[in-house]
Amino acid sequence: MSKERHVKLRLLLEERGLKHQEVAQMVGMKPSKFSQKINRNKSDFTLKEASLICNVLDISMDEYFFVQDVSKMRNEVQV
């Protein structure tokens, strides 16, 4: 997740009046771990964690977790 995506997610939580601890509890994560990940202090959210967050917040994974400007690569078989 890019730094901008983390900011966007933090702003969404702020707009909705949700604290990191509340969201962490909703997705079954320790509040300290959630805060570390959303503040990019240690690691990124896993795909499973991102999916759970999207489900409980009713948001799009594409909008909040995927980087749009990553080029799409084709798999080509070379003979």
DSSP file (Angstrom, degrees, kcal/mol; ACC not computed):
  #  RESIDUE AA STRUCTURE BP1 BP2  ACC     N-H-->O    O-->H-N    N-H-->O    O-->H-N    TCO  KAPPA ALPHA  PHI   PSI    X-CA   Y-CA   Z-CA
    1    1 A M              0   0    0      0, 0.0    65,-0.1     0, 0.0    64,-0.1   0.000 360.0 360.0 360.0 132.5    0.0    0.0    0.0
    2    2 A S     >  -     0   0    0     63,-0.1     4,-1.7     1,-0.1     3,-0.3  -0.297 360.0-109.5 -75.3 162.5    1.4    3.4   -0.9
    3    3 A K  H  > S+     0   0    0      1,-0.2     4,-1.9     2,-0.2     5,-0.2   0.880 119.4  56.2 -58.2 -39.7    1.9    6.1    1.6
    4    4 A E  H  > S+     0   0    0      1,-0.2     4,-2.5     2,-0.2    -1,-0.2   0.874 103.7  54.1 -61.3 -37.7   -0.9    8.1    0.0
    5    5 A R  H  > S+     0   0    0     -3,-0.3     4,-2.3     1,-0.2    -1,-0.2   0.887 105.9  52.4 -65.5 -38.0   -3.3    5.2    0.5
    6    6 A H  H  X S+     0   0    0     -4,-1.7     4,-2.6     2,-0.2    -1,-0.2   0.925 110.1  48.6 -62.3 -43.2   -2.5    5.1    4.2
    7    7 A V  H  X S+     0   0    0     -4,-1.9     4,-2.6     1,-0.2    -2,-0.2   0.919 110.3  51.4 -62.2 -43.9   -3.3    8.8    4.4
    8    8 A K  H  X S+     0   0    0     -4,-2.5     4,-2.0     1,-0.2    -1,-0.2   0.899 111.5  47.1 -61.3 -41.3   -6.5    8.3    2.6
    9    9 A L  H  X S+     0   0    0     -4,-2.3     4,-2.3     2,-0.2    -1,-0.2   0.912 111.5  50.5 -67.6 -42.6   -7.5    5.5    4.9
   10   10 A R  H  X S+     0   0    0     -4,-2.6     4,-2.2     1,-0.2    -2,-0.2   0.909 110.6  50.1 -61.2 -41.3   -6.6    7.5    8.0
   11   11 A L  H  X S+     0   0    0     -4,-2.6     4,-2.8     2,-0.2    -1,-0.2   0.885 108.5  52.7 -64.2 -39.0   -8.7   10.5    6.7
   12   12 A L  H  X S+     0   0    0     -4,-2.0     4,-2.2     2,-0.2    -2,-0.2   0.933 109.3  48.6 -61.6 -45.7  -11.6    8.2    6.1
   13   13 A L  H  <>S+     0   0    0     -4,-2.3     5,-3.0     1,-0.2     4,-0.5   0.909 112.2  49.2 -61.1 -41.2  -11.5    6.9    9.7
   14   14 A E  H ><5S+     0   0    0     -4,-2.2     3,-1.1     3,-0.2    -2,-0.2   0.924 109.6  51.2 -63.7 -44.4  -11.3   10.5   11.0
   15   15 A E  H 3<5S+     0   0    0     -4,-2.8    -1,-0.2     1,-0.3    -2,-0.2   0.866 113.2  45.7 -59.8 -37.2  -14.3   11.5    8.8
   16   16 A R  T 3<5S-     0   0    0     -4,-2.2    -1,-0.3    -5,-0.2    -2,-0.2   0.473 113.6-118.9 -86.5  -1.8  -16.3    8.6   10.2
   17   17 A G  T < 5 +     0   0    0     -3,-1.1     2,-0.4    -4,-0.5    -3,-0.2   0.798  63.1 147.8  70.5  28.4  -15.2    9.3   13.8
   18   18 A L      < -     0   0    0     -5,-3.0     2,-0.2    -6,-0.2    -1,-0.2  -0.809  37.9-145.0-100.6 136.1  -13.5    5.9   14.1
   19   19 A K     >  -     0   0    0     -2,-0.4     4,-2.0    -3,-0.1     3,-0.4  -0.642  26.1-114.3 -93.3 155.5  -10.5    5.3   16.2
   20   20 A H  H  > S+     0   0    0     -2,-0.2     4,-2.7     1,-0.2     5,-0.2   0.890 117.4  56.4 -53.7 -41.2   -7.7    2.9   15.3
   21   21 A Q  H  > S+     0   0    0      1,-0.2     4,-2.1     2,-0.2    -1,-0.2   0.890 105.9  50.1 -60.9 -40.9   -8.6    0.8   18.3
   22   22 A E  H  > S+     0   0    0     -3,-0.4     4,-1.9     2,-0.2    -1,-0.2   0.931 113.3  44.3 -64.6 -46.3  -12.3    0.5   17.2
   23   23 A V  H  X S+     0   0    0     -4,-2.0     4,-1.6     1,-0.2    -2,-0.2   0.909 111.1  55.1 -66.2 -41.0  -11.4   -0.6   13.6
   24   24 A A  H  X>S+     0   0    0     -4,-2.7     5,-3.1    -5,-0.2     4,-0.5   0.919 109.0  47.6 -57.1 -44.8   -8.7   -3.0   15.0
   25   25 A Q  H ><5S+     0   0    0     -4,-2.1     3,-0.7     1,-0.2    -1,-0.2   0.879 107.4  56.6 -64.9 -37.6  -11.3   -4.7   17.2
   26   26 A M  H 3<5S+     0   0    0     -4,-1.9    -1,-0.2     1,-0.2    -2,-0.2   0.825 115.2  37.3 -63.4 -31.4  -13.8   -4.9   14.3
   27   27 A V  H 3<5S-     0   0    0     -4,-1.6    -1,-0.2    -3,-0.3    -2,-0.2   0.354 115.8-109.6-105.1   5.4  -11.2   -6.9   12.2
   28   28 A G  T <<5S+     0   0    0     -3,-0.7     2,-0.3    -4,-0.5    -3,-0.2   0.855  73.0 132.0  74.5  35.4   -9.7   -8.9   15.0
   29   29 A M      < -     0   0    0     -5,-3.1    -1,-0.3    -6,-0.2    -2,-0.1  -0.887  64.9-102.2-119.2 149.3   -6.4   -7.2   15.2
   30   30 A K     >  -     0   0    0     -2,-0.3     4,-2.4     1,-0.1     3,-0.4  -0.505  31.3-127.8 -66.5 136.0   -4.4   -5.8   18.1
   31   31 A P  H  > S+     0   0    0      0, 0.0     4,-2.5     0, 0.0     5,-0.2   0.861 108.7  53.3 -55.1 -38.4   -4.8   -2.0   18.2
   32   32 A S  H  > S+     0   0    0      2,-0.2     4,-2.1     1,-0.2     5,-0.1   0.895 109.6  48.2 -65.3 -38.8   -1.1   -1.5   18.4
   33   33 A K  H  > S+     0   0    0     -3,-0.4     4,-2.2     2,-0.2    -1,-0.2   0.912 111.3  50.1 -66.7 -43.4   -0.5   -3.7   15.3
   34   34 A F  H  X S+     0   0    0     -4,-2.4     4,-2.8     1,-0.2     5,-0.3   0.934 111.4  48.4 -60.6 -46.7   -3.2   -1.8   13.4
   35   35 A S  H  X S+     0   0    0     -4,-2.5     4,-1.8     1,-0.2     6,-0.2   0.887 110.1  52.0 -62.1 -40.1   -1.7    1.6   14.3
   36   36 A Q  H  <>S+     0   0    0     -4,-2.1     5,-3.0    -5,-0.2     6,-0.7   0.915 113.8  43.9 -61.9 -42.2    1.7    0.4   13.3
   37   37 A K  H ><5S+     0   0    0     -4,-2.2     3,-1.0     3,-0.2    -2,-0.2   0.913 114.0  46.8 -72.9 -42.7    0.5   -0.7    9.9
   38   38 A I  H 3<5S+     0   0    0     -4,-2.8    -1,-0.2     1,-0.3    -2,-0.2   0.803 116.8  45.7 -71.4 -26.0   -1.7    2.3    9.2
   39   39 A N  T 3<5S-     0   0    0     -4,-1.8    -1,-0.3    -5,-0.3    -2,-0.2   0.364 110.7-125.2 -93.9   4.6    1.1    4.7   10.2
   40   40 A R  T < 5 +     0   0    0     -3,-1.0    -3,-0.2     3,-0.2    -4,-0.1   0.833  66.2 136.8  56.3  39.1    3.6    2.6    8.2
   41   41 A N  S   <S-     0   0    0     -5,-3.0    -4,-0.2    -6,-0.2    -5,-0.1   0.763  80.5  -7.4 -84.3 -26.6    5.9    2.0   11.2
   42   42 A K  S    S-     0   0    0     -6,-0.7     2,-0.3     1,-0.5    -5,-0.1   0.530 119.0  -9.4-132.6 -74.4    6.6   -1.6   10.6
   43   43 A S        -     0   0    0      1,-0.0    -1,-0.5     3,-0.0    -3,-0.2  -0.781  62.4-102.7-132.2 173.2    4.8   -3.5    7.9
   44   44 A D        -     0   0    0     -2,-0.3     2,-0.2     1,-0.1    -6,-0.1  -0.447  47.0 -86.9 -89.6 166.7    1.9   -3.2    5.5
   45   45 A F        -     0   0    0     -8,-0.2    -1,-0.1    -2,-0.1     2,-0.1  -0.513  45.0-122.6 -69.0 141.6   -1.6   -4.7    5.8
   46   46 A T     >  -     0   0    0     -2,-0.2     4,-2.8     1,-0.1     5,-0.2  -0.347  27.0-105.0 -74.9 167.5   -1.8   -8.2    4.4
   47   47 A L  H  > S+     0   0    0      1,-0.2     4,-2.4     2,-0.2     5,-0.2   0.895 123.8  50.9 -60.9 -40.0   -4.4   -9.0    1.7
   48   48 A K  H  > S+     0   0    0      2,-0.2     4,-2.3     1,-0.2    -1,-0.2   0.924 111.5  46.9 -63.8 -45.0   -6.5  -10.7    4.3
   49   49 A E  H  > S+     0   0    0      2,-0.2     4,-2.5     1,-0.2    -2,-0.2   0.917 112.4  50.0 -63.5 -43.2   -6.4   -7.7    6.7
   50   50 A A  H  X S+     0   0    0     -4,-2.8     4,-2.5     1,-0.2    -1,-0.2   0.904 110.2  51.0 -61.8 -41.2   -7.1   -5.3    3.9
   51   51 A S  H  X S+     0   0    0     -4,-2.4     4,-2.3    -5,-0.2    -1,-0.2   0.915 110.4  48.4 -62.7 -44.1  -10.1   -7.4    2.8
   52   52 A L  H  X S+     0   0    0     -4,-2.3     4,-2.5     2,-0.2     5,-0.2   0.911 111.1  50.6 -62.4 -42.7  -11.5   -7.5    6.4
   53   53 A I  H  X S+     0   0    0     -4,-2.5     4,-2.2     1,-0.2    -2,-0.2   0.922 110.5  49.6 -61.7 -44.2  -11.0   -3.7    6.7
   54   54 A C  H  X>S+     0   0    0     -4,-2.5     5,-1.7     1,-0.2     4,-1.2   0.899 111.2  50.2 -61.7 -40.9  -12.9   -3.1    3.4
   55   55 A N  H  <5S+     0   0    0     -4,-2.3    -2,-0.2     2,-0.2    -1,-0.2   0.933 114.1  42.0 -64.2 -46.8  -15.7   -5.4    4.5
   56   56 A V  H  <5S+     0   0    0     -4,-2.5    -1,-0.2     1,-0.2    -2,-0.2   0.817 122.7  39.3 -74.1 -28.5  -16.3   -3.7    7.9
   57   57 A L  H  <5S-     0   0    0     -4,-2.2    -1,-0.2    -5,-0.2    -2,-0.2   0.529 103.4-129.8 -95.4  -6.6  -15.9   -0.2    6.5
   58   58 A D  T  <5 +     0   0    0     -4,-1.2     2,-0.3     1,-0.2    -3,-0.2   0.957  59.9 137.6  54.5  55.8  -17.8   -1.0    3.3
   59   59 A I      < -     0   0    0     -5,-1.7     2,-0.4    -6,-0.1    -1,-0.2  -0.813  58.7 -94.8-125.8 166.9  -15.1    0.5    1.1
   60   60 A S     >  -     0   0    0     -2,-0.3     4,-1.8     1,-0.1     5,-0.2  -0.677  16.6-149.1 -86.6 130.6  -13.4   -0.5   -2.1
   61   61 A M  H  >>S+     0   0    0     -2,-0.4     4,-2.6     1,-0.2     5,-1.1   0.893 100.4  55.4 -61.3 -40.0  -10.1   -2.4   -2.0
   62   62 A D  H  >5S+     0   0    0      1,-0.2     4,-0.5     3,-0.2    -1,-0.2   0.905 110.1  44.7 -59.8 -42.7   -9.1   -0.7   -5.3
   63   63 A E  H  45S+     0   0    0      1,-0.2    -1,-0.2     2,-0.1    -2,-0.2   0.837 126.3  26.6 -73.7 -33.6   -9.6    2.7   -3.9
   64   64 A Y  H  <5S+     0   0    0     -4,-1.8   -55,-0.2   -56,-0.1    -2,-0.2   0.611 131.5  24.5-108.8 -14.0   -7.9    2.3   -0.5
   65   65 A F  H  <5S+     0   0    0     -4,-2.6     2,-0.4    -5,-0.2    -3,-0.2   0.645 100.6  73.3-128.3 -20.2   -5.4   -0.5   -0.9
   66   66 A F  S  <<S-     0   0    0     -5,-1.1     2,-0.5    -4,-0.5    -1,-0.1  -0.791  71.4-126.5-105.0 145.6   -4.2   -0.9   -4.5
   67   67 A V    >   -     0   0    0     -2,-0.4     3,-0.7     1,-0.1    -4,-0.1  -0.755  15.3-158.4 -87.6 124.5   -1.9    1.5   -6.4
   68   68 A Q  T 3  S+     0   0    0     -2,-0.5    -1,-0.1     1,-0.2    -5,-0.0   0.787  82.8  59.6 -75.5 -28.6   -3.4    2.5   -9.7
   69   69 A D  T 3  S+     0   0    0      2,-0.1     2,-0.5     3,-0.0    -1,-0.2   0.292  71.1 117.4 -91.7  12.6   -0.3    3.6  -11.5
   70   70 A V  S <  S-     0   0    0     -3,-0.7     2,-0.0     1,-0.1    -4,-0.0  -0.667  71.2-118.3 -77.4 127.2    1.5    0.2  -11.4
   71   71 A S        -     0   0    0     -2,-0.5     2,-0.6     1,-0.1    -1,-0.1  -0.345  22.4-120.9 -67.8 146.8    1.9   -1.0  -14.9
   72   72 A K        -     0   0    0     -2,-0.0     2,-0.3    -3,-0.0    -1,-0.1  -0.773  27.9-149.0 -91.3 126.1    0.2   -4.2  -15.8
   73   73 A M        -     0   0    0     -2,-0.6     2,-0.4     2,-0.0    -1,-0.0  -0.730   2.3-139.6 -98.5 142.9    2.6   -6.8  -17.0
   74   74 A R        -     0   0    0     -2,-0.3     2,-0.7     2,-0.0     0, 0.0  -0.793  14.8-130.1 -96.7 141.5    1.9   -9.5  -19.5
   75   75 A N        -     0   0    0     -2,-0.4     2,-0.5     2,-0.0    -2,-0.0  -0.825  29.7-172.0 -88.5 119.8    3.1  -13.0  -19.0
   76   76 A E        -     0   0    0     -2,-0.7     2,-0.6     2,-0.0    -2,-0.0  -0.953  18.5-137.7-117.7 132.8    4.8  -14.1  -22.2
   77   77 A V        -     0   0    0     -2,-0.5     2,-0.5     2,-0.0    -2,-0.0  -0.769  17.8-154.6 -88.1 123.1    6.0  -17.6  -22.9
   78   78 A Q              0   0    0     -2,-0.6    -2,-0.0     1,-0.1     0, 0.0  -0.858 360.0 360.0-100.6 131.5    9.3  -17.6  -24.6
   79   79 A V              0   0    0     -2,-0.5    -1,-0.1     0, 0.0    -2,-0.0   0.396 360.0 360.0-103.6 360.0   10.2  -20.6  -26.6
